[in-house]
Amino acid sequence: MTRPPFTGSFTQQEPIPDAGIAAALEVMRTGRLHRYNIAPGEEPAAMALEREYAAWQGARYCIALASGGQAMQIALRAAGVRPGDKVLSNAFTLAPVPGAIAGVGAEPVLVEITEDLVIDLDDLAAKASASGARHLMLSNMRGHLCDMDRLMQIAQAQGLTVIEDCAHTMGAAWNGRKSGNFGLAGCFSTQTYKHMNSGEGGFLTSDDAEFIARATIMSGSYMLYSRHGAGPESETFTDIRLDTPNLSARMDNLRAAILRPQLLALDRNIARWNDRYDRLAGHLAGHNAIRLPQRPASETYVGSSIQFLLPGIAARKAEAFLTATAAQGVELKWFGAAEPVAFTSAHQSWRYAPRQHLPATDRILSGLFDMRLPLTFSLEDCDLIAGHILDAATTLQEAA
Ligand SMILES: *Cc1c(COP(=O)(O)O)cnc(C)c1O
């Protein structure tokens, strides 16, 4: 069957909603872009956004930050990670995660993943004991949630503090509890390719007042920490404010203004992502060479990207598969490449961390393909893209 090539862009997000553009213009007209530059009686956009995000997330506290990576680094530092400490994380993630661990002078200890692309909980328990690590930076990579109940049981038994990297799980949930609300803190990104788009930006959420007070001072609040939309009582800062370094990672009012209308649209957009994900997954599930990661009934996901495995595929064939799909306009990422490409990399290329032995992860990543699903794609686009992937998988099979 001959299909037309796909001509859409895998990196094209939707425009900022008109209400966000209008709010951004208004902030620029006032000149008060810095979050602490407040006119009498005014609630600046950054404060309002923190209040609104905390309410949407169901977290007691929220601070808006300059990036998701800064949210993770500040979370680790505010959680008490010291230089030389070991920090556990899953091996399937992106560079900002080991980067945040290295950024606080700590050493990543990477945990294997399963074929469903989540952290291997048996390996987690073993490595927690063997390494003596006290912290886990759990990366909910590409939106896949592990059994969060079992993970928290292991964390409790091992005395691990859990920080969640929710860059891909803003809006996801496990048994109805939102991703980011399981451990000490949740870290979110509002960078262009995530679920809300302010170019750069992030959130840190927690229910722990002292933790968030330390993180607020670290974010660069100076002594203006009371000007926050979802922060703890001022008294919480008394013993913290002079003992905590300022790392300057604030969000400004311009970005916050762009984000507020997007938060109002987020639940609707999650449903739109899942329409696209389910449409594509439905097509791919029908091919006997393709394995989709299983999504447990307890998981509420946000299908802003899709992953599939061609188990056991040789590197040469994976490259041929990438070439064949790219020739039809379908931009797949492959996690098995020897060299990092664009945003994609694997643990072998994080050379600032000690070398790790991760045979299961390496085997899984060698057959793992990944694709963005921007909301600018229609459901018919998803049909066409799936058709090209299925064609290429069949060609590969026939050549075998
Ligand atoms: C994007 C991303 C981050 C960090 O977000 P930035 O805002 O770009 O710093 C963290 N973890 C994962 C898995 C990401 O994809």
Ligand as a Chemical Component Dictionary entry (heavy atoms), coordinates in Angstrom:
data_LIG
# 
_chem_comp.id                   LIG 
_chem_comp.type                 NON-POLYMER 
_chem_comp.pdbx_formal_charge   0 
_chem_comp.three_letter_code    LIG 
# 
loop_
_chem_comp_atom.comp_id 
_chem_comp_atom.atom_id 
_chem_comp_atom.alt_atom_id 
_chem_comp_atom.type_symbol 
_chem_comp_atom.charge 
_chem_comp_atom.model_Cartn_x 
_chem_comp_atom.model_Cartn_y 
_chem_comp_atom.model_Cartn_z 
_chem_comp_atom.pdbx_ordinal 
LIG C1 C1 C 0 12.825 18.236 30.248 1  
LIG C2 C2 C 0 13.188 17.296 31.306 2  
LIG C3 C3 C 0 13.669 17.727 32.542 3  
LIG C4 C4 C 0 14.106 19.126 32.864 4  
LIG O1 O1 O 0 13.380 20.140 32.411 5  
LIG P1 P1 P 0 14.023 21.537 31.929 6  
LIG O2 O2 O 0 12.918 22.475 32.237 7  
LIG O3 O3 O 0 14.346 21.397 30.482 8  
LIG O4 O4 O 0 15.244 21.802 32.759 9  
LIG C5 C5 C 0 13.855 16.785 33.519 10 
LIG N1 N1 N 0 13.624 15.481 33.313 11 
LIG C6 C6 C 0 13.210 15.023 32.135 12 
LIG C7 C7 C 0 12.970 13.561 31.989 13 
LIG C8 C8 C 0 12.993 15.907 31.092 14 
LIG O5 O5 O 0 12.577 15.439 29.904 15 
# 
loop_
_chem_comp_bond.comp_id 
_chem_comp_bond.atom_id_1 
_chem_comp_bond.atom_id_2 
_chem_comp_bond.value_order 
_chem_comp_bond.pdbx_ordinal 
LIG C1 C2 SING 1  
LIG C2 C3 SING 2  
LIG C2 C8 DOUB 3  
LIG C3 C4 SING 4  
LIG C3 C5 DOUB 5  
LIG C4 O1 SING 6  
LIG O1 P1 SING 7  
LIG P1 O2 DOUB 8  
LIG P1 O3 SING 9  
LIG P1 O4 SING 10 
LIG C5 N1 SING 11 
LIG N1 C6 DOUB 12 
LIG C6 C7 SING 13 
LIG C6 C8 SING 14 
LIG C8 O5 SING 15 
# 
